[in-house]
């Protein structure tokens, strides 16, 4: 069973800065089947990235994903106040069919 | 427009049962696998169960295996989660999520409902 570990747990940054969030898998993720979601307080998660690096419909190009194997990253360039949220990575190619990381909380001060 | 509307949550005693429903619209329901994902208060996301478009493939998280049953009625564009032997640790907001393909594996979640709250009292 694949376990996803995200880091850091929490971070606080300023508007305009750039941030890279990490997602490390306990074993290789099949076929770069790795997605990222954004969840704001009181809202359902929203798909940001799938296939490790493809942006979902309507997601600004400030968001980018990369990685393969066991190491993946989500980068947000030019942070905006509305980027405050919890970010989750998810694998969907191995057994069990789905697994989420524990999340990274991003605060824009 | 894709819409997913969950219902059936509520307060139940430990050991009790609940049946959640997810009514879907805006897409051809049978063509897509569907899943339940839960989130305990203040915690992260936990995948619970998933069912393929034709119900031929079903998987459960170890934490609910043997207690929860996922099903779907394609004629009604509705998915269900029968939850038995509920425990305090099952307390969570339960989301319905649409997968991006017919099969269970190799697909991610592109649409989510707003969730229905299940509270299990001990």
Interface residues (C-beta under 8 A of the other chain):
Chain A: X31 X33 X35 X37 X39 X44 X45 X46 X47 X50 X56 X86 X88 X90 X92 X93 X96 X97 X98 X99 X100 X101 X102 X103
Chain B: X35 X37 X44 X45 X46 X47 X50 X59 X61 X62 X95 X100 X104 X105 X106 X107 X108 X109 X110 X112 X113 X114 X115
